[in-house]
Amino acid sequence: MLGTQHPLIFQIINSLGSLYTNQGKPIKAEQIYRQVLQGKEKVLGAEHILTLNTVHSLGILYRD
């Protein structure tokens, strides 16, 4: 009903990236975060807080 481009769906998929991070699977986490980031930038814009949350998650992944 919501469709694949709904912000709530992006948040759910972003949580999957966090799960992969916590499981020590950084490559899968990065793939998920990049997918979500592309969708959020397209739908919400690059400066939207939800988009920036994913940028933050990617930054933490890269830092670690």
N, C-alpha and C positions, 0 to 999 in steps of 0.2 A: 504494500500500500504506500509506503513512504518513497520507494524508489532508491536507486543506488547513489543518487546525488544529494540525498537529504543530509543535513548536518548531524542529525542523530546517528545515522548510519556511519558517518565518518568517525564519530566519537567511539562507536562500538568497535570499528576496525582498528582505530588508534589504540584501544585497550588491548587488542590482540598483539599489537606491536610491543606494548608494555609487558605482556605475558611472555613473549619470546625473549625480551631483554632479561626478565627475571629468571628465565630458564637457562640463561647463558647461550642464547642463540642469536648473536648479534647480526648475522647476515640476514636471517629471516626478519628480524625486527627492522632492520634498515629498509628492506624491500617494502614492508608494510607501511612504515612511516613515509617513505617516498611516494607510495601510491596515494595515501591519504592526503599528503601535502599537495600533490597535483590537483586532486579533486577539490580540496578546500580553496586553493588559490583560484581555481576556475569559477567555483560557485560563490564563495564568500569574499574573495579578494585577498591580496597578500598581506594587508594590514589588519585584518580581522583578528580578534583575540583568539578564536578557535584555531585559526591558521597558525598564529604565532605559538600556540601551545604545542603544536606538532613540530614546529621549528625548534622549540625548546627541547622536546623529547629527542629529536635527532642530535642536537648539540650535546646533550648528556650522554647519549650512546657513543658519539664520537670521542668525547672526553674520556669515557671509561675504556 
